[in-house]
Amino acid sequence: MSTLSRTPPVFIFVGHSGSGKTTLIEKLLRELSGRGLRVATIKHAHHKVVLDTPGKDSWRYKQAGAVMSMLVTSSELQLVADAVDRREPEQLAQRFMGEADLVLAEGFSHAAGVKIEVLRRECSVTPRCVVEDGLIAMVTDVDVVHPQLPHFALDDISGIVNFMLERSAG
């Protein structure tokens, strides 16, 4: 008999191209894994890509400490994980469904779920999402957007991590 898998909390990071989403997620990964958490990533790409190319986002996430990284395009899916020593279907299902403590997703601005938007003044002052899209916080140097939400400075990694962990616990 297998035990029920749990779904780890998922935080979706959205923002305009070049706003710093990948760099922020890399820093969050280092902080979270440094605190002993197992964090997986999922990256959404709108275009065809060569999967797991050194220097690209999913590869960078693995290098930054993600135990798993998933890239989803319109026609393909790639999962990069540490060497698999459990190869039976139940073992694989258990591993990939509930092993992570937390999942950080990038992109997916139109998907359901809780979102944290990265908004950098030099890219745009107009957010991609609204509160009704699931937006729960802003990581920004633009003070006037969504004032009802928590705002974090672009370099406040500890504050963002604490917010995510508090949100996950409650």
N, C-alpha and C positions, 0 to 999 in steps of 0.2 A: 504494500500500500504506500502511496506517496502522500506527502503532506500538501496542503494547499499552498500554492505560491502566492506571495503578496506582491502587489504592484508598488514599487517605490515612488515617492513623491517626484513629480516632474515639474521643472521650471523652464518655460520657453522664453528665450532671449530674442527679442525682435529689435529691428532698427534699420535705418537706411544703409545701403552699401557704403563701406568705408567708415562707419560710425565707431568701430572698435569692438564689435560683438565677439569675434574670435579671440582677440587679445584679452578681453575681459574674462571670457570663459576659461582660457588658459590659466589666468591668475587665480580664478575661483577654484579650479581643479587642484592647483598646487596647495592652496590654503585648506581646502576640504580634505584632500588626501593626507596632508600634513597633520590634520586633526584625527586621522585614523578612519575616515569614512571611505567607502568604496563607491566611486562615482562613475557613472556611464554617461556617454554623450550620444546625441543623435543630431545629425546635420542634414538639413534639407537643401538640395541644390535644384535650381530650376533649369539647369543646362546639362548636357552630356559631359561627363568627366572621366578621366582615367582614374580608376579607384586606387586608393592608398598610395599616392605618389608622394615621395619625400618632399616635405615643405608645404604640402596642402593641408587644409583644415583638419580632416579626420586623422591624418598622420601626426599633425601637431598635437592634437588632443591626446593621442596615445603616448607621445613623448612627454607630455605634461603630467601624465599619471592616471589617465582614464583606464579603468579595468576593461572597459568595452567602449567601442565607438561605432556608431551606425551612420551610414550615409544613405539617404533616400533620394532618388531622382524620380522622374516621371515613369521610367520603365525598368529601373534596377534598384537593388538594395544591396548594400555591402555592410557586413559586420566584421569589425576587426577586434579580436579579443586575444588575451594571453593564450599560450599554447593549450589546446584542448586535450585533457587526459581522460575526460568523461565523455564517451562517444555514444552511449545508448540513448534512445529517444527520451526516456523519462529524465535521465541525467541532464541531457541538453536542455530540455524544457525547463527543468528546475534552475539550471544555471542562467539561462538567458531571460527568464521571466522575473526573477526576484532576488538575484544575488546582490544587486547594487543597492546601496542605501539611499541614493539620490540620483536623478537623471537630469542632466542639463541639455536642453535642446536649443538649436540655433535655427532661426528662420521660422517657418510654420506660422507666419503672422495671421493667416486666416483660419488656423486650426483652433478647436476648442481647447481650453486649458488656461492655467494661470500664466501670465506673461509679465516679464520685466523688460521695459524698453530702454535701449541705449540710444541716447539722443545727444549728439555732439554738435555744438553750435557751428563748427566749420563745415559740417555736412548738410545740416538742415535745422531749422528751428520748428518745423512742423512734425509732430509725432506721426508714426505709422498707425498706431492703435488708439482706441478710446477705452474708457473703463468698461463699457459694455462688451468689449472684445475679450475680457478677462484680465485686463491690465491691473496689476497690483502695486507696482512701484516704478520709479524712474531712476535711471543712472544717467546723470546729465550735468551739463554746465549751463543749461537753460532753466532759469528759475520759474518762469511764468506758465509753464505747461503743466496741466493736471495738478494744480496746487493742493487738491484734496488727497493726493497720494503721497506716500513716503518718497523723499528724494534722497539720493546718495550721490556723492561726488564720484567722478570717473575713477578715482584711485582709492576709494573707500572699500577695499576688498574685505576687510574684517567686518565692517558694518553690514555689507551686503550678505556675507556668509551668515552672520548672526541673525539677520532678518529671515533668511531662507530657513535656517534651522528652527527658529521660533515658529515660523509658519508651518513647517513640517510636523512639529511636535503637537500643535494644537489644532 
